[in-house]
Amino acid sequence: MQNQTPKTENQKPKTILKAAVLAAGLGTRLRPLTEMVPKVLLPVLNRPLLGVLLEQVEEAGFLQVAVNIHHRGEQVQQFLAGRPWGFNLSLSPEPELLGTGGGLRQLGEILGHETFLAVNGDILTDLDLAAIFGSHRQEAITTLVLHDFPRFNNVWIDGQGRLAGIGEPPSAAVGPPLAYTGVQVVGPKVLNYLPPQGYYDLVAAWRQALAAGERIDTLVVSGHFWQDLGSLGGYLAAHCRLLNGASPELARYLPPLSDPLLGAGAVLGPEVACRGCVCLGAGVQVGRGASLRNTVAGEGAWIGPGVRLEDCLVAPRARVTDSARERIVMGNESDQ
C-alpha cells in the first residue's frame, strides 16, 4: 500500500505495520463440527471468530495483513472476500499443512521479510495489539507475549525477562513458568531458523535460536481477557464469560449482549427455559418445554420439544431430538 501524500525532502517514509493471523489449523478438538466449518469461522456470539480478530488488527492500525489457510480454505477465502477491509490483505494457501513453523515462514515471506505481529487464530483476547507491537526491540528476534495460565504454563524466562526455555525448567530460569498467549512479534531473523520448505514446528525453531545465542524477549501481561477456543470447554467458556461482561473491550466487536442471545429470526417456543450462557444463531428454533444451559446453537438449528441440552455446541442446521450433555451435537450419529 502506497502513501499517496507527496513526501518532502525531510519526511521519512511511513512505517507500514504488518500482521498475520494463523488460520490453517485442523481444529481436531472440535471435530466433527470442524469437518464442516473451519475453526476460525466458528461464531463467537454469532460473529465469525476470524472477523473479530481481523477487526481488532484493523483497529490497531495494521495496514498489511496475511492469513494462512488450509483446512476448508475455500470457506475462509469466501468469507474474507465478502467484505472490504481497511488493510491490504494477502492469503497464504497451504495445500499441505506446514505446521506452526512452516506456516509462519510462508507468512513472513509474504509480508516482505519484515517485523510483523502474529496472532493464533483460535484465541480470543482484548490485549492491546498496537502496544505489543511497539514493545518489540529489534535486538530480539522475537517477542513472545506470556501470561499466568496454569493449565498451559510451560514457558520459562530468565532474570532479564528473556526466554530461557520451553518444557523442562532450564538452569537459567527465574520464577515459575508462564503460558504463551498465542500472540508474538516476529522479527525477520526468525526465518533463518525455519527450513525453506515443508512442515516445521515453531517451538523447535525457538529452541534452535536459543542454542545459537539469539535473544528472544518476552512481554508478561495480566489483567486481560484471554480464552483458547480450540476445545468444546474453551469455546463454551468464551461465550459464558463474554455474556457475563468479562470484556467490555471485546463487546465493541460483538452484538449487544443479552442472555440468552438470539440471532435474527431465532424463536423460543412456549415454556422454554434458558438457564444461563445460551447463544442461538440466526433462525434457530427451540421447541416447547426445552431446557438449555451453557449451550451455543449454530444458525438454522432445530431443537425439539422437551430436549435438554447442557454444555453443548449444536452444529448449524442440526435437527436435535435427544437430550445431551457436554457434547458437540451434529443431530445424527456423529455426535461427540
PLY file of the C-alpha trace (Angstrom):
ply
format ascii 1.0
element vertex 336
property float x
property float y
property float z
element edge 335
property int vertex1
property int vertex2
end_header
0.00 0.00 0.00
1.49 3.33 -1.07
1.36 6.59 0.85
-0.38 8.95 -1.56
0.85 12.12 0.19
3.89 13.59 -1.61
6.96 13.42 0.64
9.09 16.45 1.28
12.84 16.06 1.47
12.77 15.83 5.28
9.87 13.41 5.59
10.56 9.80 6.50
8.52 7.04 4.81
5.58 5.99 6.94
6.07 2.65 8.66
3.54 0.08 7.47
2.50 -2.09 10.40
2.21 -5.73 9.37
0.34 -8.61 10.96
-0.52 -12.25 10.35
-3.32 -14.49 11.61
-2.56 -18.21 11.74
-5.79 -19.76 10.50
-4.74 -23.03 8.86
-5.32 -25.38 11.79
-7.46 -28.51 11.54
-9.48 -27.91 14.70
-9.20 -31.55 15.75
-10.51 -30.95 19.29
-13.77 -29.62 17.85
-14.46 -32.46 15.45
-16.82 -33.45 13.91
-18.08 -29.86 13.65
-14.79 -28.61 12.21
-15.03 -31.18 9.44
-17.82 -28.91 8.13
-16.67 -25.46 9.27
-13.06 -24.28 9.74
-12.27 -23.43 13.34
-11.57 -19.76 12.58
-15.09 -19.31 11.18
-16.89 -20.71 14.20
-19.09 -17.94 15.58
-18.39 -16.08 18.80
-21.72 -14.65 19.93
-22.86 -15.06 16.30
-19.81 -13.30 14.82
-17.14 -15.36 12.99
-14.02 -15.57 15.15
-11.74 -14.59 12.26
-13.83 -11.47 11.65
-13.40 -10.38 15.26
-9.64 -10.97 15.12
-9.23 -9.04 11.89
-11.33 -6.12 13.14
-9.03 -5.92 16.17
-5.98 -5.95 13.90
-7.53 -3.30 11.69
-8.43 -1.03 14.59
-4.89 -1.38 15.97
-3.55 0.26 12.81
-2.06 -2.65 10.88
-2.16 -1.94 7.16
-0.75 -5.13 5.67
-2.21 -8.42 6.87
-1.68 -12.02 5.79
-3.81 -15.05 6.70
-2.76 -18.64 6.10
-5.40 -21.17 5.05
-5.54 -24.94 4.67
-8.50 -26.89 6.08
-11.73 -25.75 4.41
-9.68 -22.92 2.98
-12.28 -22.11 0.34
-14.73 -21.14 3.10
-12.17 -18.83 4.69
-11.36 -17.31 1.32
-15.05 -16.71 0.60
-15.54 -15.07 3.99
-12.55 -12.77 3.53
-13.72 -11.76 0.06
-17.18 -10.92 1.35
-16.35 -7.56 2.92
-13.94 -4.68 2.37
-11.10 -4.48 4.84
-9.18 -1.38 5.81
-5.86 -3.06 5.11
-4.04 -4.80 2.30
-4.98 -8.48 2.71
-2.94 -11.42 1.41
-3.71 -15.13 1.61
-1.08 -17.77 2.29
-2.51 -21.07 0.98
-1.08 -24.30 2.34
-2.05 -27.21 0.05
-0.09 -29.36 2.52
-0.21 -28.25 6.13
3.05 -26.52 7.04
2.76 -26.51 10.83
3.32 -23.60 13.17
6.84 -23.02 11.89
6.38 -23.61 8.18
3.18 -21.57 8.16
4.89 -18.67 9.91
7.80 -18.84 7.46
5.48 -18.51 4.47
3.57 -15.66 6.11
6.84 -13.86 6.83
7.86 -14.17 3.20
4.53 -12.74 2.04
4.97 -9.84 4.46
8.33 -8.96 2.94
10.75 -10.39 5.50
9.98 -7.52 7.88
8.87 -7.45 11.51
5.22 -8.43 11.98
2.65 -9.26 14.66
1.40 -12.86 14.64
-1.83 -13.97 16.32
-3.07 -17.53 16.61
-6.47 -17.96 15.01
-8.00 -19.99 17.84
-7.76 -17.47 20.68
-9.82 -14.50 21.77
-8.21 -11.71 23.75
-8.54 -7.99 24.42
-4.79 -7.35 24.57
-3.60 -4.06 23.07
-2.07 -5.31 19.81
-0.55 -1.98 18.83
1.18 -1.64 22.21
2.50 -5.19 21.91
3.98 -4.46 18.50
5.52 -1.25 19.83
7.17 -3.09 22.73
9.36 -5.18 20.43
13.06 -4.36 20.32
14.99 -5.01 17.13
17.82 -6.64 19.11
15.44 -9.53 19.79
14.46 -11.92 17.02
11.01 -12.41 18.58
8.92 -11.09 21.45
6.55 -13.66 22.97
3.54 -12.42 24.94
3.16 -14.52 28.10
0.72 -14.72 30.99
-0.03 -16.88 34.00
-2.45 -19.59 32.88
-1.66 -22.66 34.99
-3.08 -25.27 32.62
-0.67 -24.13 29.88
2.29 -22.84 31.93
5.46 -24.32 30.39
7.50 -21.28 29.27
10.49 -20.19 31.37
12.14 -16.78 31.45
15.48 -15.63 32.80
16.40 -12.76 35.09
16.37 -10.30 32.18
12.85 -11.22 31.12
14.06 -13.18 28.09
13.07 -16.66 27.01
15.10 -19.30 28.83
13.33 -22.44 27.64
10.10 -24.32 26.99
9.08 -27.52 28.75
11.54 -28.72 31.37
12.96 -25.87 33.51
16.41 -24.76 32.29
19.17 -23.72 34.68
18.76 -20.05 33.72
15.06 -19.97 34.62
13.89 -17.48 37.24
10.49 -17.79 38.88
7.55 -20.03 37.95
6.70 -20.91 34.34
4.20 -18.92 32.30
2.00 -19.64 29.28
2.28 -18.42 25.71
-0.78 -16.37 24.76
-0.59 -17.13 21.04
0.49 -13.54 20.33
4.03 -12.62 19.31
6.07 -10.09 17.38
8.22 -11.84 14.79
11.49 -10.36 13.57
12.87 -11.24 10.13
15.80 -13.20 11.60
13.41 -15.89 12.87
13.06 -17.08 9.29
16.71 -18.15 9.39
15.71 -20.91 11.80
12.85 -22.20 9.66
13.62 -24.53 6.74
12.75 -23.09 3.32
10.12 -25.72 2.58
7.82 -28.17 4.28
6.30 -28.78 7.67
8.11 -27.43 10.73
7.38 -26.79 14.40
7.88 -23.25 15.68
8.94 -24.33 19.16
11.81 -26.28 17.60
12.90 -23.09 15.83
12.83 -21.13 19.10
14.98 -23.77 20.75
17.47 -23.69 17.88
17.65 -19.91 18.08
18.31 -20.02 21.83
21.03 -22.64 21.32
22.63 -20.30 18.77
22.70 -17.46 21.31
19.81 -15.47 19.87
17.75 -13.16 22.06
14.04 -13.90 22.40
12.24 -11.33 24.53
9.06 -11.84 26.50
6.26 -9.48 27.45
4.37 -10.63 30.54
0.78 -9.36 30.70
-2.01 -9.56 33.26
-5.48 -8.18 33.89
-6.70 -9.01 30.38
-9.30 -11.29 28.80
-7.93 -14.41 27.13
-9.57 -17.63 26.06
-8.50 -20.59 23.97
-11.42 -21.54 21.71
-9.90 -24.74 20.35
-11.86 -27.13 22.58
-15.52 -27.54 23.48
-14.91 -26.38 27.04
-12.92 -23.34 25.94
-15.41 -22.41 23.23
-18.35 -22.50 25.64
-16.35 -20.71 28.34
-15.65 -17.82 25.96
-19.37 -17.37 25.35
-20.30 -17.57 29.01
-17.58 -15.15 30.09
-18.46 -12.63 27.38
-22.19 -12.85 28.11
-21.34 -12.09 31.74
-19.47 -8.92 30.74
-15.91 -10.17 31.22
-14.51 -7.93 28.46
-16.12 -4.56 27.69
-13.33 -4.08 25.14
-14.33 -7.16 23.13
-18.01 -6.29 23.47
-17.42 -3.50 20.95
-16.93 -6.13 18.23
-19.98 -8.19 19.18
-23.78 -7.86 19.12
-25.45 -6.17 22.10
-25.11 -8.61 24.97
-28.10 -10.41 26.45
-28.56 -13.88 27.91
-30.00 -15.66 26.05
-28.51 -14.02 22.97
-30.81 -14.60 20.00
-29.74 -14.22 16.40
-32.05 -12.78 13.76
-35.20 -14.88 13.44
-34.39 -17.22 16.33
-37.57 -18.43 18.05
-38.09 -19.80 21.56
-41.22 -21.90 21.88
-43.58 -21.79 24.88
-42.16 -22.76 28.26
-38.57 -22.91 27.03
-36.08 -22.49 29.90
-32.77 -20.78 29.15
-30.71 -21.29 32.28
-27.70 -19.11 31.55
-24.93 -18.79 28.97
-27.15 -19.50 25.96
-26.44 -18.20 22.44
-28.64 -19.09 19.46
-27.71 -18.33 15.88
-29.95 -16.86 13.21
-33.09 -18.86 12.53
-32.68 -21.33 15.39
-35.97 -22.82 16.57
-36.42 -24.25 20.06
-39.47 -26.38 20.77
-41.91 -26.24 23.66
-40.53 -27.05 27.08
-36.90 -27.42 26.03
-34.19 -26.54 28.54
-30.83 -25.01 27.60
-27.82 -24.30 29.80
-24.34 -23.20 28.70
-25.20 -24.06 25.12
-24.44 -22.50 21.72
-26.52 -23.41 18.68
-25.45 -22.62 15.12
-27.71 -20.90 12.61
-30.73 -22.82 11.38
-30.59 -25.49 14.09
-33.85 -27.08 15.28
-34.10 -28.21 18.91
-37.11 -30.37 19.56
-39.77 -30.10 22.28
-38.63 -31.17 25.72
-34.97 -31.55 24.72
-32.49 -30.75 27.48
-29.04 -29.50 26.46
-26.27 -28.61 28.88
-22.66 -27.71 27.99
-23.37 -28.38 24.32
-22.41 -26.95 20.94
-25.08 -27.58 18.30
-23.99 -27.62 14.66
-25.63 -25.29 12.13
-28.83 -26.74 10.69
-28.72 -29.73 13.06
-32.02 -31.37 13.97
-31.84 -32.27 17.65
-34.39 -34.69 19.08
-32.42 -36.17 22.00
-31.14 -34.54 25.17
-27.37 -34.22 25.56
-24.67 -33.02 27.92
-21.05 -31.98 27.24
-21.28 -32.83 23.56
-20.89 -31.42 20.09
-24.32 -32.16 18.71
-24.46 -32.74 14.97
-28.04 -34.01 15.02
-27.02 -37.50 13.87
-24.85 -40.46 14.81
-21.70 -38.29 14.58
-22.42 -36.52 17.89
-19.40 -36.31 20.17
0 1
1 2
2 3
3 4
4 5
5 6
6 7
7 8
8 9
9 10
10 11
11 12
12 13
13 14
14 15
15 16
16 17
17 18
18 19
19 20
20 21
21 22
22 23
23 24
24 25
25 26
26 27
27 28
28 29
29 30
30 31
31 32
32 33
33 34
34 35
35 36
36 37
37 38
38 39
39 40
40 41
41 42
42 43
43 44
44 45
45 46
46 47
47 48
48 49
49 50
50 51
51 52
52 53
53 54
54 55
55 56
56 57
57 58
58 59
59 60
60 61
61 62
62 63
63 64
64 65
65 66
66 67
67 68
68 69
69 70
70 71
71 72
72 73
73 74
74 75
75 76
76 77
77 78
78 79
79 80
80 81
81 82
82 83
83 84
84 85
85 86
86 87
87 88
88 89
89 90
90 91
91 92
92 93
93 94
94 95
95 96
96 97
97 98
98 99
99 100
100 101
101 102
102 103
103 104
104 105
105 106
106 107
107 108
108 109
109 110
110 111
111 112
112 113
113 114
114 115
115 116
116 117
117 118
118 119
119 120
120 121
121 122
122 123
123 124
124 125
125 126
126 127
127 128
128 129
129 130
130 131
131 132
132 133
133 134
134 135
135 136
136 137
137 138
138 139
139 140
140 141
141 142
142 143
143 144
144 145
145 146
146 147
147 148
148 149
149 150
150 151
151 152
152 153
153 154
154 155
155 156
156 157
157 158
158 159
159 160
160 161
161 162
162 163
163 164
164 165
165 166
166 167
167 168
168 169
169 170
170 171
171 172
172 173
173 174
174 175
175 176
176 177
177 178
178 179
179 180
180 181
181 182
182 183
183 184
184 185
185 186
186 187
187 188
188 189
189 190
190 191
191 192
192 193
193 194
194 195
195 196
196 197
197 198
198 199
199 200
200 201
201 202
202 203
203 204
204 205
205 206
206 207
207 208
208 209
209 210
210 211
211 212
212 213
213 214
214 215
215 216
216 217
217 218
218 219
219 220
220 221
221 222
222 223
223 224
224 225
225 226
226 227
227 228
228 229
229 230
230 231
231 232
232 233
233 234
234 235
235 236
236 237
237 238
238 239
239 240
240 241
241 242
242 243
243 244
244 245
245 246
246 247
247 248
248 249
249 250
250 251
251 252
252 253
253 254
254 255
255 256
256 257
257 258
258 259
259 260
260 261
261 262
262 263
263 264
264 265
265 266
266 267
267 268
268 269
269 270
270 271
271 272
272 273
273 274
274 275
275 276
276 277
277 278
278 279
279 280
280 281
281 282
282 283
283 284
284 285
285 286
286 287
287 288
288 289
289 290
290 291
291 292
292 293
293 294
294 295
295 296
296 297
297 298
298 299
299 300
300 301
301 302
302 303
303 304
304 305
305 306
306 307
307 308
308 309
309 310
310 311
311 312
312 313
313 314
314 315
315 316
316 317
317 318
318 319
319 320
320 321
321 322
322 323
323 324
324 325
325 326
326 327
327 328
328 329
329 330
330 331
331 332
332 333
333 334
334 335
